[in-house]
Amino acid sequence: MKNLKIFLSRRVFLLFFLLFYIAISAFTYRDYGTTIDEFNVYMRGKLFYEKVRGNDQILQKDFVIPQDQSTLTMYNNTQNAFYYAINGSENYETYHLLNLIFGSFIFIAIYELILLYSKKPYFALLGSVFLFLTPRFFGDIPANPKDIPFAIWYFLSLTGIVLLQKSEEKLRILILGFIFGMTQGLRLVGYSIYFVYLFALLLRIDKKKPLLNQLKNLALEGFIIAIIGYFVHMATMPFLGADPFNNFISLLNMTKQFGWISEVLLWGRTHMSTSLPWYYLPSWILVTTPIFILITSIYGLMFGNKKHLSYQITTAALVVNLAIFFITRPIIYDGLRHMLFLLPMVVVLSSIGVFEFFHRKFSFTVKIAVMALLIVNILGILVSYVRLHPYEYVYFNEIVGGLPGARGNFETDYWGAANKEAALWLGEYFRSNGTPKKLKIYVCSYRNHIVDYLGTDAQAVDKKLKDSADFTICWERNEDHLTIKGKKIHTVFRMDTPLVYVFKND
């Protein structure tokens, strides 16, 4: 009982944060628009559920044998199948709520890492709060069902490595095997977790004990975890389970060849996604991460306790994944979307940096000044959240002059989430003007659910029929809006910056 009281007392701040987070989620989950990839992701989850639950013979084949223009074999659809089991009506607002609820796990994990490092609950809270105040991460939680789940599972793997380092061996093997398996199944770069775990294993070597016996035991543990992880990967991805060796090679090839070939915007210049400059990723981290997190993370990296496991594992994970990125140069786009899993690691170092600063021998005046700057920056992020909502993920920091300065230099609403707001406005326009219901609507980015938002019998048409559309909803990406010939009748703004336009065609 005493141990339970101690455990709970050290997590009172976490409990209050989670109550705040759940309250925010409950009040806002209906606000978020449907993003481009959501339809396909949730549909794959539904089909996987029907494959498993209904034993559908066609789906049994489609999830194992690659079909033309089908991606069923390429993705782990387990989590979204679970979501569909809860949300059989396929209501996208409910999907967004489920995404937000699942997001709470990473706030718990980062609290535990910083608590282990600082031993102080109020400093542990920094990890959760700072991650919440990272717009490019928090803003993606509701409607990014591809990159956020991977980021969460990857960080849970890191947390598991740290928290279970001294736990009972069988428990550690089972838990890590399962978490690693889920991580690697969501994205093949998740296999990098084994490099991080190898580093953790080496840290456990006791110089006072026979080295050979330790190496054998550690190698056996790592091997068993890898086997469990691979079985989890196979269980959640039928294509891999059908032929664990050859189909893994096929997955590697499909991942390598599955390139999104288009132009991306960087510092006002367009580049092909297949030949991005080396500074693409550093640039996006620089201009989209709150400045106070950038500065404090650098301080944490430099002055953090290099003997503490939280610092060691976080730093190792950053180094490993950045090395993989710069060596393999994979195709990435949409800013940080594919590399979102790095941001929680940066936040860990940021929290460590703040802890170390306030525990070093700086004068009282300096500490008060730094605390004031932190508070001002935190308030600035909160103001940005209010002004950007529900598009927090389009945040840019002061280096480029915020969202207004980023326009024309970087992609803004690359997910097309603002289409919902444009469609809701257009629906009101129809009702106010008595517009006939049998209309054709063209949407530059995607068509899914737009008609539902309109509340009419309008028909969404594809790009081939865009000139015959009565109304068009179009974003700025690739300057698509400049190709629309109709009259602009509405614009969705945030921070005085246009995100999407509504056109009435002649």
SULBELJO-V378153 format. One record per backbone hydrogen bond with DSSP energy under -0.5 kcal/mol. NH is the residue of the N-H (numbers start at 0). CO is the residue of the C=O. Records with the same first field share a line. If there is no record, write none. Layout:
# SULBELJO-V378153
NH = CO + CO
This chain:
# SULBELJO-V378153
4 = 0
5 = 1
6 = 2
7 = 3
8 = 4
9 = 5
10 = 7
11 = 8
14 = 10
15 = 11
16 = 12
17 = 13
18 = 14
19 = 15
20 = 16
21 = 17
22 = 18
23 = 19
24 = 20
25 = 21
26 = 22
27 = 23
28 = 24
30 = 27
31 = 27
35 = 414
37 = 34
38 = 34
40 = 36
41 = 37
42 = 38
43 = 39
44 = 40
45 = 41
46 = 42
47 = 43
48 = 44
49 = 45
50 = 46
51 = 47
52 = 48
53 = 49
54 = 50
55 = 49
59 = 55
60 = 56
61 = 57
62 = 58
63 = 60
64 = 60
65 = 63
69 = 66
73 = 70
74 = 70
76 = 74 + 235
80 = 76
81 = 77
82 = 78
83 = 79
84 = 80
85 = 81
86 = 82
89 = 86
94 = 90
95 = 91
96 = 92
97 = 93
98 = 94
99 = 95
100 = 96
101 = 97
102 = 98
103 = 99 + 100
104 = 101
105 = 102
106 = 102
107 = 103
108 = 104
109 = 105
110 = 106
111 = 107
112 = 108
113 = 109
114 = 110
115 = 111
116 = 112
117 = 113
118 = 114
122 = 119
123 = 119
124 = 120
125 = 122
126 = 122 + 123
127 = 123
128 = 124
129 = 125
130 = 126
131 = 127
132 = 128
133 = 130
134 = 132
136 = 133
137 = 133
138 = 134
139 = 136
140 = 136 + 137
141 = 137
143 = 139
144 = 142
147 = 143
149 = 145
150 = 146
151 = 147
152 = 148
153 = 149
154 = 150
155 = 151
156 = 152
157 = 153
158 = 154
159 = 155
160 = 156
161 = 157
162 = 158
163 = 159
164 = 161
166 = 163
171 = 167
172 = 168
173 = 169
174 = 170
175 = 171
176 = 172
177 = 173
178 = 174
179 = 175
180 = 176
181 = 177
182 = 178
183 = 179
184 = 180
185 = 181 + 182
186 = 182
189 = 186
190 = 187
191 = 188
192 = 189
193 = 190
194 = 191
195 = 191
196 = 192
197 = 193
198 = 194
199 = 195
200 = 196
201 = 197
202 = 198
203 = 199 + 200
204 = 201
206 = 204
208 = 205
213 = 209
214 = 210
215 = 211
216 = 212
217 = 213
218 = 214
219 = 215
220 = 216
221 = 217
222 = 218
223 = 219
224 = 220
225 = 221
226 = 222
227 = 223
228 = 224
229 = 225
230 = 226
231 = 227
232 = 228
233 = 229
234 = 230
235 = 231
236 = 232 + 233
239 = 236
240 = 233 + 236
241 = 237
242 = 238 + 239
246 = 242
248 = 244
249 = 245
250 = 246
251 = 247
252 = 248
253 = 249
254 = 250
255 = 251
256 = 252
257 = 253
258 = 256
260 = 258
261 = 259
263 = 270
265 = 268
266 = 408
267 = 408
268 = 265
270 = 263
272 = 261
274 = 271
275 = 272
279 = 276
282 = 278
283 = 279
284 = 280
285 = 281
286 = 282
287 = 283
288 = 284
292 = 289
293 = 289
294 = 290
295 = 291
296 = 292
297 = 293
298 = 294
299 = 295
300 = 296
301 = 297
302 = 298
303 = 299
305 = 303
307 = 304
311 = 307
312 = 308
313 = 309
314 = 310
315 = 311
316 = 312
317 = 313
318 = 314
319 = 315
320 = 316
321 = 317
322 = 318
323 = 319
324 = 320
325 = 321
326 = 322
327 = 323
328 = 324
331 = 329
336 = 333
337 = 332
338 = 335
339 = 336
341 = 338
342 = 339
343 = 339
344 = 341
345 = 341
346 = 342
347 = 343
348 = 344
349 = 345
350 = 346
351 = 347
352 = 348
353 = 349
354 = 350
355 = 351
356 = 352
357 = 353
358 = 354 + 355
359 = 356
361 = 359
366 = 362
367 = 363
368 = 364
369 = 365
370 = 366
371 = 367
372 = 368
373 = 369
374 = 370
375 = 371
376 = 372
377 = 373
378 = 374
379 = 375
380 = 376
381 = 377
382 = 378
383 = 379
384 = 380
385 = 381
386 = 382
387 = 383
388 = 384
390 = 387
393 = 390
394 = 391
396 = 286
399 = 396
400 = 397
401 = 396
404 = 400
405 = 401
406 = 402
407 = 409
408 = 405
409 = 405
410 = 264
413 = 411
415 = 412
418 = 415
419 = 416
421 = 417
422 = 418
423 = 419
424 = 420
425 = 421
426 = 422
427 = 423
428 = 424
429 = 425
430 = 426
431 = 427
432 = 428
433 = 429
434 = 429
438 = 436
440 = 458
441 = 470
442 = 460
443 = 472
449 = 446
450 = 446
452 = 448
453 = 449
454 = 450
455 = 450
458 = 438
460 = 440
464 = 461
465 = 462
467 = 464
468 = 465
469 = 439
470 = 439
471 = 502
472 = 441
473 = 471 + 500
475 = 498
478 = 475
479 = 476
480 = 474
481 = 478
482 = 479
483 = 480
486 = 503
488 = 501
489 = 501
491 = 499
492 = 490
493 = 496
496 = 493
498 = 491
499 = 491
500 = 473
501 = 489
502 = 471
503 = 486
504 = 469 + 502
